[in-house]
Amino acid sequence: MTSHETLSYASVSITPRPPRVIIVVEGGKHWSYWVRRALYRAGKVWGGAGFAVVPHQGGQVNAVLLRACEAYDPDFVVTYSPKVADIEHFRPGFISINGEDGQPLEGADREQLLAMVRANEVPSAEDEAARRQVVAACSSYRSRFPGDEWHEHVMSLGEEPSGHFANVLDMRGAWQASVLACPTDWGGVLGAAVASYAGVAAPPSRDAAEPELDDDARKKLTSWLLGQPDGLVPNELVWHPGPAVGVDRRTTPTAHERTKAHLVEIVTGLGLHRTGLLVVGDSAEDFALSRLWQLTYGNTYWLPSMLGVDEDAVPWPIGYGVTRIARDLARRADRLVITSMSRPKDNLELWRERFLAASPTISPQNDDAISVIPSPELPWRQGATVGLAVQDQWDSQVTVPISVAEDGTSRMAAPLPAPALVNEELAAHTDLEWQVDVHWQPGHTVLRRGLDSRELFADQSPFMVTWARSSRHGLTYGSRRYDLVLSGTRAENALARVAFRHLSLTAWVRAKAAEHDLSALPSEAGRRTSLLASMLDGRRRYVDLFGGPLLLALRAMLTTSAKSSEAYPDGEGVSLSSTEGVLTFAGIRARVADLELADLREHADAALRAGVLRRRMVLRCATCEQKQFQTVDKLGQRWSCVRCDALNDLDRHAWKLPADEPTWFYDLHPVGRHVLREHGEVPALLSAYLRKQRKEQRGTFDDLEEVAFLRGNQPQVEVDLVAYTDDVLIVAECKTPGELNGKKGRQEVLKKCHAAAWLRADRLLFATTAEEWTQATRVLVKDTVARFSGWGPLGSPQVEFVARLGRVDTEV
């Protein structure tokens, strides 16, 4: 602990859970087989029900799916390489086998050698390229030394479970009997839909085609896929591990549920609004979108066309099922959204109208219970999530001693307890590894967005006992130690005991800058605002003063005339020079007429206690006749002139007017005057505006003003405001005039693009106190952002403009 840190205590919640995994597969013609094959592999793994499958096209993953992957927040992104037999089946002759003479073999000779390697895996360069793209969009376990390459904690998904991917069927208490699963001979979109909903219990057939269902079977399947309680599924979906036995299809667990041995599904963000998703379409991306949303937020349903979505009359199971879902969501003030990766918006609007017409229980007054949102516009920043966790240990509370730095970063002064599992059946599985989520209460640090593992540890040692990463609820680390663990060590001592840091926004920005070999420091303006915030005991109070109702009065203390009669014709102020003036309390009140007197007094007194406002008298020395401003702390019946040191009496000669008693005036601290002269109040106005715009008032809000990014000693970019609100990171430029033009304006926007890319910002915001941004400026900004080549795999942030900042009718 340093002399600038204070000791305190913090409460953290600890949740052990199985890993979240994304399996990257080819999304081409045979995508249904590849996703069913991946889900079959996940069906063997402890927690495999929570695995996502993401397709790529030629090594490229759709941008919408990349945002979905980031929200899902995987611990590992893996490929599951096809086998030689798979390649040979779908692309006969693609694999070249040469003889001893180097010439390609054909016929029986080729088949003989091919039979020897049919079970071998064939790594795909396109799979790996797509995997790296997903990793870059997410927050994987990774670290680097300055100037070195990134080192990722890479895991592989082999044919047999091990390590992080433990075999659930080897666990005590795991379900071993019959399950509901996708039949091996069901392919196409229905096979993929059933595999996503229920899982895969047996190796899928490469020759599987779209199943042909009669009307009754299709109705049953539709009701089941839409979550109809007690839905009776077709008999083909029952898989038996041995000889066929009679089972109750209403109570038989799914293959996915079998992977949840000693696990429970938990929901975070109770009370927050939840968006249910209805995905329409037959593409691999439609499948992936529905599964990613379900694993992240729940309440997701996929309707392939084979279920009758495009029929003239909406099939009864769809009409009834979707009505029930929309009604249940509406009861909780939530909504159902229709979307698609493969259907145009007008097609979805038409489907919505057809559905509403077929749903008499949804009246015109509440038809907004179902809406249409194109997939690129889906809201991926939601606090309400779902996930798997170890039963009875999903929210263990621990109090830890911490030291708190000046910038607000908390550092554990002692390590957390070993993340031991109390379930005896799980603990008996000696090869089991798990993930541990750590959430600070209250939490304020920036989530996800990739961060060097070393930045999260309290000691920031170059050698890490285990891996850690910034995750969707705080931070996550692996249960096992990676240093020397001797044979015979007790199981508990083989677990990682680590102490972490909870980064403030300031520290987080520094850490992200360091990833690009940059430093992030307060600019000159930033040092001034930091000083004022320190005097006012926090940035919130600084924003309340310089971005709140007293701002008009503070601005009135900057004059343009040395004559009081010109600067303050109402007689409620005195001009000390051509640039500085002071106000009476009546003058302050007149300029903030909308504020109640008691509230005004409270604001003014708080600023006076902090020394940002100073109460004084304007007096004249009887000796040198210098007009001066004497603070209340220096005044007595006898006071000294600041110019000639002469002693004066506090009498009518000193204050002259009014005749009865002197008038108190209010002055602004010189640093505050400097801030106003440089229009430094504009970021404070934006901060106040953003705070009012928050969707969830219980969520996080933090901001950092006037940050300079430097490479070595060379300034690169200055950012007026970095804000983090409700898990949305904003980089903002604040201007008094509402225009940016020419080469200089384009360069200014380019600099902000660099800062937004370094910080992985969600929004790039341009704010002004002017009436509006010019149309030329809007075009220049959007064109520059679109042309900027430094955006990551998630693409450019959302660009927004705010005008009339500080007015009641602020425009967006």
C-alpha positions in Angstrom: 0.0 0.0 0.0 1.2 3.5 -0.9 0.8 6.7 1.1 -1.9 7.8 -1.3 -4.1 4.7 -0.7 -6.7 4.2 2.0 -7.7 0.9 3.7 -11.3 -0.3 3.4 -13.3 -3.5 2.9 -15.3 -4.7 -0.1 -17.9 -7.3 -0.7 -17.6 -9.6 -3.7 -19.7 -12.4 -5.0 -18.1 -15.5 -6.3 -19.8 -17.9 -8.7 -18.1 -21.1 -9.9 -19.5 -22.4 -13.2 -18.6 -24.5 -16.3 -16.9 -22.8 -19.2 -18.8 -20.8 -21.8 -17.5 -21.9 -25.2 -18.0 -20.9 -28.9 -17.4 -23.6 -31.4 -16.6 -22.2 -34.9 -17.8 -24.2 -37.9 -18.2 -23.8 -41.6 -21.4 -22.1 -42.6 -21.6 -23.3 -46.2 -23.9 -25.8 -48.0 -23.6 -28.5 -45.3 -23.8 -26.2 -42.3 -26.6 -28.2 -40.7 -24.3 -31.3 -40.4 -21.5 -29.2 -38.9 -23.6 -27.6 -36.2 -25.2 -30.9 -35.3 -21.7 -32.5 -35.1 -20.5 -29.6 -32.9 -23.5 -29.9 -30.6 -23.0 -33.7 -30.4 -19.5 -33.0 -29.1 -20.8 -30.4 -26.7 -23.4 -33.0 -25.5 -20.5 -35.0 -23.9 -19.1 -32.0 -21.9 -20.1 -30.8 -18.5 -22.0 -27.6 -19.1 -22.1 -28.3 -22.9 -25.8 -27.1 -22.9 -24.3 -23.6 -22.7 -22.0 -23.9 -25.7 -22.7 -21.7 -28.8 -22.0 -22.6 -32.4 -21.0 -19.9 -34.8 -20.7 -20.4 -38.6 -18.4 -18.6 -40.9 -18.4 -18.0 -44.6 -14.9 -18.4 -46.1 -13.3 -17.5 -42.8 -15.5 -14.4 -42.2 -18.1 -14.2 -39.4 -21.1 -12.0 -39.8 -20.8 -8.7 -37.9 -24.1 -9.2 -36.1 -22.9 -12.5 -34.8 -19.7 -11.0 -33.7 -21.6 -8.6 -31.5 -23.7 -11.5 -30.2 -20.5 -13.4 -29.4 -19.2 -10.4 -27.4 -22.4 -10.3 -25.4 -22.4 -14.0 -24.8 -18.8 -13.6 -23.5 -17.1 -16.9 -24.1 -14.2 -18.2 -21.9 -12.9 -20.1 -24.9 -13.3 -20.0 -28.7 -12.5 -23.3 -30.4 -12.6 -25.0 -33.7 -13.8 -28.6 -34.1 -11.9 -29.8 -37.1 -13.6 -32.1 -39.6 -12.3 -35.5 -40.1 -10.9 -37.0 -43.3 -14.1 -39.0 -43.6 -16.2 -35.8 -43.5 -14.1 -34.1 -46.2 -14.2 -37.2 -48.4 -17.9 -37.5 -48.1 -18.8 -33.9 -48.9 -15.9 -33.1 -51.3 -14.9 -36.4 -52.9 -11.3 -36.4 -54.1 -10.5 -33.1 -52.4 -7.8 -34.7 -50.3 -4.8 -35.6 -52.4 -2.9 -38.8 -51.4 0.4 -39.3 -53.1 2.3 -42.6 -53.5 6.1 -43.1 -53.0 6.8 -41.7 -56.4 5.0 -38.5 -55.4 2.2 -39.0 -57.9 -1.5 -38.9 -56.7 -3.0 -42.3 -56.0 -6.2 -43.4 -57.5 -8.7 -46.3 -57.3 -8.1 -49.1 -54.8 -4.6 -47.8 -53.8 -6.1 -44.5 -52.7 -9.0 -46.1 -50.9 -6.6 -48.4 -49.0 -4.5 -45.5 -47.7 -7.6 -43.3 -47.1 -9.1 -46.0 -44.9 -6.1 -45.7 -42.5 -6.6 -41.9 -41.9 -10.4 -41.5 -42.2 -10.7 -40.8 -38.4 -7.9 -38.1 -38.6 -8.8 -34.5 -38.1 -8.1 -32.0 -40.9 -7.4 -28.5 -39.5 -9.0 -25.7 -41.5 -7.2 -22.4 -42.1 -10.6 -20.8 -42.7 -11.9 -22.2 -39.3 -8.9 -20.7 -37.6 -9.2 -17.4 -39.3 -12.9 -17.2 -38.1 -11.9 -18.3 -34.6 -9.4 -15.5 -34.4 -12.0 -13.0 -35.6 -14.3 -14.1 -32.8 -11.5 -13.9 -30.2 -10.7 -10.4 -31.3 -14.3 -9.3 -30.8 -14.5 -10.9 -27.3 -12.5 -10.9 -24.1 -10.4 -14.0 -24.1 -7.7 -15.0 -21.7 -4.7 -13.2 -23.0 -1.6 -11.2 -22.0 1.4 -9.5 -23.4 4.5 -7.7 -22.4 5.0 -4.2 -23.8 6.3 -4.5 -27.4 5.6 -8.2 -27.5 2.9 -10.3 -29.2 -0.3 -11.2 -27.5 -0.4 -14.6 -25.9 -3.8 -16.3 -25.8 -4.8 -19.1 -23.5 -5.9 -21.4 -26.3 -7.9 -24.6 -25.7 -8.7 -27.4 -28.2 -11.9 -29.4 -28.4 -10.7 -32.9 -29.0 -12.8 -36.0 -29.7 -12.7 -37.0 -26.1 -13.5 -34.6 -23.2 -10.7 -33.6 -20.8 -9.5 -30.7 -18.7 -11.8 -27.7 -19.1 -14.1 -29.9 -21.2 -14.8 -32.7 -18.7 -16.8 -35.7 -19.7 -20.2 -35.3 -18.0 -21.0 -39.0 -18.4 -18.1 -39.9 -16.1 -19.5 -37.8 -13.3 -21.4 -39.2 -10.4 -25.1 -38.4 -10.5 -25.1 -37.6 -14.2 -28.3 -38.7 -16.1 -27.5 -41.9 -18.0 -30.9 -43.0 -19.2 -33.0 -42.0 -22.3 -33.1 -38.4 -23.4 -34.8 -36.3 -26.0 -32.4 -35.4 -28.8 -32.1 -34.7 -32.5 -32.4 -38.1 -34.4 -29.2 -39.1 -36.3 -31.1 -39.1 -39.6 -32.7 -35.6 -39.2 -30.8 -33.0 -41.2 -31.6 -29.6 -42.7 -33.1 -26.7 -40.7 -35.4 -28.9 -38.6 -32.5 -31.1 -37.6 -30.6 -28.0 -36.6 -33.6 -26.5 -34.7 -34.1 -29.7 -32.7 -30.3 -30.0 -32.1 -30.2 -26.5 -30.7 -33.3 -26.9 -28.5 -32.6 -30.4 -27.2 -29.1 -31.4 -28.1 -27.6 -34.4 -29.9 -27.0 -37.7 -28.2 -25.6 -39.9 -31.0 -23.3 -39.1 -33.9 -25.2 -37.3 -36.7 -25.5 -38.9 -40.1 -23.7 -37.2 -43.0 -26.5 -38.3 -45.3 -29.3 -36.9 -43.1 -31.9 -34.9 -45.0 -34.8 -32.7 -44.0 -37.3 -34.9 -42.2 -40.7 -35.4 -43.8 -43.4 -34.8 -41.1 -47.1 -35.3 -41.3 -49.3 -32.5 -40.1 -49.7 -34.0 -36.6 -46.0 -34.4 -36.1 -45.3 -31.0 -37.3 -47.8 -29.4 -35.0 -46.4 -31.3 -32.0 -42.8 -30.3 -32.9 -43.8 -26.7 -33.4 -45.5 -26.5 -30.0 -42.5 -28.1 -28.3 -40.0 -25.8 -30.0 -42.1 -22.8 -28.9 -41.9 -24.0 -25.3 -45.4 -25.2 -24.9 -45.8 -26.7 -21.4 -46.3 -30.4 -21.5 -45.9 -30.5 -25.2 -45.8 -34.1 -26.6 -42.8 -34.4 -29.0 -42.7 -36.9 -31.9 -41.5 -40.3 -30.8 -38.5 -40.1 -33.1 -36.9 -37.6 -30.7 -36.5 -40.2 -28.0 -32.9 -41.6 -27.8 -32.2 -44.7 -25.8 -28.6 -45.5 -24.6 -29.5 -49.2 -24.7 -32.4 -51.4 -25.7 -35.6 -49.4 -26.3 -37.7 -48.9 -23.2 -41.0 -47.1 -22.6 -40.6 -43.5 -21.4 -42.9 -40.6 -20.8 -42.0 -38.1 -23.5 -43.4 -35.2 -21.3 -40.9 -35.7 -18.5 -37.9 -37.2 -20.3 -34.9 -34.8 -20.1 -33.1 -33.5 -23.2 -29.5 -34.3 -24.1 -28.7 -30.7 -23.2 -30.1 -31.2 -19.7 -27.9 -34.3 -19.3 -24.9 -32.0 -19.4 -26.1 -30.0 -16.5 -25.1 -32.4 -13.8 -25.1 -30.4 -10.5 -25.6 -27.2 -12.4 -28.4 -24.7 -12.2 -29.5 -22.0 -14.6 -29.2 -18.5 -13.0 -30.7 -15.2 -14.1 -29.0 -12.0 -13.3 -30.6 -8.5 -13.4 -33.9 -9.4 -11.9 -36.3 -6.6 -12.4 -34.6 -5.4 -15.6 -36.5 -5.4 -18.8 -36.0 -8.5 -21.0 -36.4 -8.7 -24.8 -37.8 -12.0 -26.1 -36.6 -12.9 -29.6 -38.4 -14.7 -32.4 -36.0 -15.5 -35.2 -37.4 -16.3 -38.7 -35.3 -17.7 -41.5 -33.4 -20.8 -42.6 -29.8 -19.8 -42.7 -26.9 -20.9 -40.6 -26.7 -17.3 -39.3 -30.4 -17.5 -38.2 -29.6 -20.6 -36.3 -26.6 -19.1 -34.6 -28.3 -15.8 -33.7 -31.2 -17.6 -32.0 -28.9 -19.8 -30.0 -26.6 -17.0 -29.0 -29.5 -14.9 -27.8 -31.0 -17.8 -25.9 -27.7 -18.6 -24.1 -27.2 -14.9 -23.2 -30.7 -13.6 -22.4 -33.1 -16.5 -22.7 -36.6 -16.2 -24.2 -35.6 -17.1 -27.7 -37.4 -19.1 -30.4 -36.4 -20.0 -33.9 -39.1 -20.7 -36.6 -37.6 -22.2 -39.8 -39.9 -22.1 -42.8 -40.4 -25.9 -42.6 -42.8 -25.2 -39.7 -45.1 -23.3 -41.9 -44.1 -19.7 -41.3 -44.7 -18.6 -44.9 -48.0 -20.3 -45.4 -51.0 -18.1 -46.2 -52.7 -19.1 -43.0 -50.6 -19.0 -39.8 -50.5 -22.6 -38.5 -52.4 -22.9 -35.2 -49.4 -24.0 -33.1 -47.4 -21.0 -34.2 -50.3 -18.5 -33.6 -51.1 -19.9 -30.2 -47.5 -20.3 -29.1 -46.3 -16.9 -30.1 -49.4 -15.3 -28.6 -48.7 -17.0 -25.3 -45.1 -15.9 -25.4 -45.9 -12.3 -26.2 -48.6 -12.2 -23.5 -46.3 -13.6 -20.9 -43.6 -11.0 -21.8 -46.1 -8.1 -21.8 -47.2 -9.0 -18.3 -43.7 -8.2 -17.1 -43.6 -5.0 -19.2 -41.3 -6.8 -21.7 -41.8 -7.4 -25.4 -41.3 -9.9 -28.2 -39.1 -8.9 -31.1 -39.2 -10.5 -34.6 -35.9 -10.5 -36.4 -33.9 -12.4 -39.0 -30.5 -12.7 -40.4 -31.7 -13.8 -43.9 -35.1 -12.1 -44.3 -35.6 -8.4 -45.2 -37.4 -6.1 -42.8 -40.5 -5.7 -45.0 -40.9 -9.4 -45.0 -40.8 -9.4 -41.2 -43.3 -6.6 -41.1 -45.6 -8.5 -43.3 -45.3 -11.6 -41.1 -46.0 -9.5 -38.0 -49.2 -8.1 -39.6 -50.3 -11.6 -40.6 -49.6 -12.9 -37.1 -51.5 -10.0 -35.4 -54.4 -10.6 -37.6 -54.4 -14.3 -36.6 -54.1 -13.5 -32.9 -57.4 -12.2 -31.5 -56.0 -12.1 -27.9 -53.7 -9.3 -29.0 -55.8 -6.2 -29.5 -54.8 -3.1 -31.5 -54.3 -1.3 -28.2 -51.4 -3.6 -27.2 -50.1 -4.8 -30.5 -46.7 -3.2 -29.6 -46.2 -6.3 -27.5 -44.7 -7.6 -30.8 -42.3 -5.5 -32.8 -39.8 -5.9 -35.6 -36.1 -5.0 -35.2 -33.6 -5.8 -38.0 -30.8 -7.9 -36.7 -28.1 -5.2 -37.0 -30.1 -3.0 -34.6 -30.6 -5.6 -31.9 -29.8 -4.3 -28.4 -26.8 -6.3 -27.2 -26.1 -4.1 -24.1 -28.6 -5.6 -21.7 -28.0 -6.2 -18.0 -30.4 -9.2 -17.7 -28.6 -12.4 -18.6 -28.8 -16.1 -18.1 -26.1 -18.7 -17.5 -25.1 -22.0 -15.8 -23.5 -22.1 -12.4 -22.6 -24.8 -9.8 -25.7 -25.6 -7.7 -25.8 -24.1 -4.2 -22.6 -22.0 -4.9 -23.9 -19.5 -7.5 -23.6 -16.4 -5.3 -21.2 -16.8 -2.4 -20.5 -13.6 -0.6 -17.0 -12.8 0.6 -15.7 -9.7 2.4 -12.1 -8.8 1.6 -9.7 -6.0 2.8 -8.8 -3.6 0.1 -6.7 -0.5 -0.5 -8.3 2.2 -2.5 -6.1 4.4 -4.7 -6.7 8.1 -5.4 -8.2 7.3 -8.8 -10.8 5.0 -7.3 -9.1 1.7 -8.1 -9.6 -1.0 -5.4 -6.9 -3.6 -4.8 -7.4 -6.7 -2.7 -5.0 -6.7 0.3 -5.5 -10.5 0.7 -6.3 -13.3 -1.8 -9.7 -14.7 -2.2 -10.4 -18.2 -0.7 -9.6 -21.2 -2.8 -12.5 -21.7 -5.2 -13.3 -25.2 -3.9 -16.5 -27.0 -4.9 -18.6 -28.2 -2.0 -20.6 -30.7 -4.0 -18.9 -34.1 -3.2 -19.9 -35.7 -6.5 -18.3 -32.8 -8.4 -15.2 -32.7 -6.1 -14.7 -36.4 -6.7 -14.0 -35.7 -10.4 -10.3 -35.0 -10.0 -9.7 -33.8 -13.6 -12.5 -31.2 -13.4 -11.7 -27.6 -14.1 -14.1 -24.7 -13.8 -14.4 -21.0 -14.2 -14.9 -18.5 -11.3 -16.8 -15.2 -11.8 -16.0 -12.4 -9.4 -18.4 -9.5 -9.1 -17.6 -6.5 -6.9 -20.5 -4.9 -5.1 -21.1 -2.3 -6.2 -19.3 -2.8 -9.5 -18.2 0.1 -11.6 -15.4 -1.1 -13.8 -15.7 -1.4 -17.6 -16.8 -4.9 -18.6 -15.4 -7.1 -21.3 -13.7 -5.3 -24.2 -10.5 -7.3 -23.9 -7.9 -6.5 -21.3 -4.5 -7.9 -20.5 -4.8 -10.5 -17.8 -2.0 -9.0 -15.8 -3.9 -5.7 -15.4 -6.5 -7.6 -13.3 -4.2 -9.0 -10.6 -3.4 -7.0 -7.5 0.3 -7.5 -7.7 0.5 -7.3 -11.6 3.3 -9.8 -11.5 4.8 -10.9 -14.8 4.1 -14.5 -13.8 0.4 -15.4 -13.3 -0.7 -18.2 -11.1 -3.8 -18.6 -13.3 -5.4 -16.7 -16.2 -8.0 -14.0 -15.6 -10.1 -11.9 -18.0 -12.6 -9.0 -17.9 -16.0 -10.6 -18.4 -19.6 -9.6 -18.6 -20.3 -9.5 -14.9 -16.9 -8.4 -13.6 -13.9 -10.7 -14.0 -13.4 -14.4 -14.4 -10.5 -16.7 -13.6 -9.6 -20.3 -14.0 -9.9 -22.6 -11.0 -6.5 -24.4 -11.4 -3.0 -23.1 -10.6 -0.5 -23.0 -13.4 2.6 -22.7 -11.3 4.4 -25.7 -9.7 2.0 -28.1 -8.1 3.7 -31.1 -6.7 2.3 -34.6 -6.9 0.3 -35.4 -3.8 -0.7 -31.8 -3.1 -4.1 -31.6 -1.5 -6.8 -30.8 -4.0 -7.7 -27.5 -2.3 -4.0 -26.4 -2.5 -4.0 -27.1 -6.2 -6.6 -24.4 -6.7 -5.7 -20.8 -7.5 -5.8 -18.3 -4.6 -5.5 -14.8 -6.2 -6.0 -11.2 -5.3 -7.5 -8.8 -7.9 -7.9 -5.2 -8.8 -11.2 -3.4 -9.5 -10.2 -0.8 -12.0 -11.6 2.7 -12.0 -12.4 4.2 -15.4 -9.2 6.2 -15.2 -7.1 3.1 -14.6 -9.0 1.1 -17.2 -8.3 3.8 -19.8 -4.6 3.7 -18.9 -4.6 -0.1 -19.3 -6.3 0.0 -22.7 -3.9 2.7 -23.9 -0.9 0.6 -22.8 -2.1 -2.2 -25.1 -1.3 0.2 -28.0 2.0 1.3 -26.4 0.4 4.6 -25.4 0.0 6.4 -22.1 -3.2 8.2 -21.0 -2.8 11.3 -18.8 -5.0 14.2 -17.9 -4.6 17.1 -20.4 -3.9 20.6 -19.2 -7.7 21.1 -19.1 -8.1 17.8 -17.4 -5.7 18.8 -14.6 -7.8 21.9 -13.9 -11.1 20.0 -13.8 -9.5 17.3 -11.6 -8.4 20.0 -9.1 -11.9 21.4 -9.0 -13.4 18.0 -8.6 -11.0 17.3 -5.8 -12.0 20.5 -4.0 -15.6 19.6 -4.4 -15.1 16.1 -3.1 -15.8 14.2 -6.2 -16.5 14.5 -9.9 -20.3 14.2 -9.4 -20.4 17.4 -7.5 -18.1 19.1 -10.0 -20.6 18.2 -12.8 -23.5 19.3 -10.7 -21.8 22.7 -10.3 -20.3 23.3 -13.8 -23.0 21.4 -15.7 -25.9 22.3 -13.5 -28.3 25.1 -12.7 -25.6 27.5 -11.3 -23.7 27.5 -14.6 -25.4 30.7 -15.9 -24.4 32.5 -12.7 -20.9 31.3 -12.9 -20.6 32.4 -16.6 -21.8 35.8 -15.5 -18.7 36.2 -13.5 -16.8 36.5 -16.8 -17.2 40.1 -18.0 -16.4 41.9 -21.2 -16.2 45.4 -19.6 -14.3 47.0 -16.7 -17.3 49.2 -16.0 -19.7 47.7 -13.5 -22.6 49.7 -15.0 -22.0 48.0 -18.4 -21.2 44.5 -17.1 -24.0 44.5 -14.6 -26.7 47.1 -15.5 -29.0 45.5 -12.9 -26.6 46.6 -10.2 -26.2 43.1 -8.8 -22.5 42.7 -9.6 -19.2 44.5 -9.6 -16.6 44.4 -12.5 -13.1 44.0 -11.1 -11.5 44.1 -14.5 -12.4 43.8 -18.2 -12.6 40.0 -17.7 -13.5 39.4 -14.1 -16.6 40.2 -12.1 -18.4 39.2 -8.9 -22.1 38.8 -8.2 -24.3 39.4 -5.2 -26.5 36.6 -4.0 -29.5 38.4 -5.6 -27.5 38.5 -8.8 -26.9 34.8 -8.7 -30.6 34.1 -7.9 -31.8 36.3 -10.8 -29.7 34.2 -13.2 -31.1 30.9 -11.9 -34.7 31.9 -11.5 -35.9 28.3 -12.1 -34.2 27.0 -8.9 -35.9 27.1 -5.6 -34.3 29.4 -3.0 -33.5 26.5 -0.6 -31.9 24.5 -3.4 -29.9 27.5 -4.6 -28.7 28.1 -1.1 -27.7 24.5 -0.8 -25.7 24.5 -4.1 -24.0 27.8 -3.2 -23.1 26.7 0.3 -21.6 23.5 -0.9 -19.4 25.4 -3.4 -18.4 27.9 -0.6 -17.4 25.1 1.7 -15.2 23.6 -1.0 -13.6 27.0 -1.8 -14.7 27.0 -5.4 -17.0 29.9 -4.6 -15.7 32.5 -2.3 -17.8 35.0 -0.3 -16.2 38.5 -0.2 -16.7 42.2 0.2 -15.6 44.8 -2.4 -13.6 47.4 -0.3 -11.4 50.4 -1.1 -8.2 51.1 0.8 -8.2 54.6 2.5 -4.4 55.0 1.8 -3.8 53.8 -1.8 -7.5 53.7 -2.9 -7.1 50.3 -4.5 -10.4 48.6 -5.0 -10.1 45.0 -4.0 -12.0 41.8 -3.1 -11.5 40.7 0.5 -12.6 37.2 1.5 -14.6 36.7 4.6 -11.7 34.7 6.2 -9.4 37.8 6.1 -12.0 40.3 7.3 -12.1 41.8 10.7 -12.9 45.2 12.1 -9.4 46.1 11.0 -8.3 44.7 7.6 -5.1 44.9 5.6 -4.9 46.2 2.1 -3.6 43.6 -0.4 -1.6 46.3 -2.2 0.0 48.6 0.3 -0.5 46.6 3.5 -2.1 49.6 5.2 -4.6 48.9 8.0 -8.1 50.0 7.4 -11.3 50.1 9.4 -14.3 48.2 8.1 -16.6 51.2 7.9 -18.6 53.1 5.3 -15.5 54.7 3.7 -14.3 51.2 2.8 -17.4 49.9 1.2 -19.0 53.3 0.2 -22.4 51.9 -0.9 -24.9 51.1 0.3 -25.0 53.4 3.2 -26.5 50.9 5.8 -24.4 47.7 5.5 -21.8 46.3 3.1 -22.9 43.8 0.4 -21.5 40.3 0.2 -20.3 39.3 -3.3 -19.5 35.9 -4.6 -16.4 35.1 -6.6 -15.3 32.1 -8.6 -12.0 30.3 -7.9 -9.3 31.3 -10.5 -9.1 27.8 -11.8 -12.9 27.8 -12.3 -12.6 31.0 -14.2 -10.0 29.4 -16.4 -12.3 26.5 -17.1 -15.1 28.8 -18.2 -12.9 30.9 -20.4 -11.7 27.8 -22.3 -15.3 26.5 -22.5 -14.4 23.6 -20.2 -17.9 23.5 -18.9 -19.2 21.9 -22.1 -17.9 18.4 -21.1 -19.6 18.8 -17.7 -22.9 19.7 -19.5 -22.6 16.6 -21.6 -21.8 14.5 -18.5 -25.0 15.9 -16.8 -27.0 15.2 -20.0 -25.7 11.6 -20.3 -26.5 10.9 -16.6 -30.1 12.0 -17.2 -30.4 9.8 -20.3 -29.6 6.6 -18.5 -32.0 3.7 -19.2 -31.3 1.9 -15.9 -30.8 4.4 -13.1 -29.5 1.5 -11.0 -26.7 0.8 -13.5 -23.2 2.0 -13.7 -22.3 5.6 -14.7 -18.7 6.9 -14.6 -16.9 9.4 -16.8 -13.5 10.9 -17.3 -12.8 14.4 -18.7 -10.0 15.7 -20.8 -7.8 12.7 -21.5 -4.6 13.0 -23.5 -3.1 10.0 -25.3 0.6 10.1 -25.8 3.2 7.9 -27.5 6.4 8.6 -25.6 6.3 12.3 -25.1 4.4 13.0 -28.3 0.7 13.8 -27.9 -1.5 11.8 -30.2 -5.2 12.5 -29.3 -7.1 14.5 -26.7 -10.6 13.4 -25.8 -13.0 15.7 -24.1 -15.0 13.0 -22.4 -14.9 9.3 -21.9 -18.2 8.0 -20.3 -19.3 4.5 -19.3 -23.0 4.2 -18.7 -25.2 1.1 -18.6 -22.4 -0.9 -20.2 -22.1 1.5 -23.1 -18.6 3.1 -23.6 -18.7 6.6 -25.1 -16.0 8.7 -26.6 -17.1 12.3 -27.0 -16.0 15.5 -28.6 -17.4 18.7 -27.1 -17.6 22.0 -29.1 -19.1 25.4 -28.6 -19.6 26.1 -32.3 -21.7 23.5 -34.1 -19.4 22.8 -36.9 -16.2 20.9 -38.0 -15.1 21.6 -41.5 -12.2 21.4 -43.9 -9.0 19.5 -43.4 -8.6 20.5 -39.8 -12.1 19.3 -39.0 -11.5 15.9 -40.7 -8.2 15.5 -38.8 -10.1 16.2 -35.5 -12.6 13.5 -36.3 -9.9 11.0 -37.3 -8.2 11.5 -33.9 -11.4 10.7 -32.2 -11.8 7.6 -34.3 -8.3 6.5 -33.2 -9.3 7.0 -29.5 -12.6 5.2 -30.0 -10.9 2.2 -31.7 -8.2 2.0 -28.9 -10.9 1.9 -26.2 -13.4 -0.2 -28.2 -16.1 2.4 -27.7 -19.7 1.7 -28.5 -20.6 5.3 -29.4 -18.8 8.2 -30.9 -20.6 11.3 -29.8 -20.3 14.9 -30.9 -21.9 17.5 -28.6 -22.3 21.3 -28.9 -24.0 24.1 -27.1 -24.9 25.6 -30.4 -28.4 25.5 -31.8 -27.5 22.6 -34.1 -24.7 20.9 -35.9 -24.4 21.9 -39.5 -25.4 19.4 -42.2 -21.9 19.7 -43.6 -20.4 18.7 -40.3 -22.7 15.7 -40.0 -21.7 14.5 -43.5 -18.0 15.1 -42.8 -18.1 13.1 -39.5 -20.1 10.1 -40.9 -17.9 10.0 -44.0 -14.7 10.1 -42.0 -15.9 7.4 -39.6 -16.9 5.2 -42.5 -13.6 5.6 -44.2 -11.5 5.0 -41.1 -9.6 1.7 -41.5 -8.7 1.1 -37.8 -11.9 -0.3 -36.5 -11.9 -3.7 -35.0 -13.9 -6.8 -36.0 -17.1 -5.3 -34.5 -16.9 -2.4 -36.9 -17.4 1.3 -36.2 -19.2 2.7 -33.2 -22.6 4.3 -33.4 -22.2 8.0 -34.3 -24.5 10.5 -32.5 -24.9 14.3 -32.4 -26.2 16.3 -29.5 -27.0 20.0 -29.9 -28.3 22.8 -27.6 -26.4 21.2 -24.8 -27.3 22.7 -21.4 -30.8 23.7 -22.6 -34.0 22.1 -21.3 -34.8 21.1 -24.9 -31.5 19.5 -25.8 -31.7 18.0 -29.3 -30.3 14.6 -30.4 
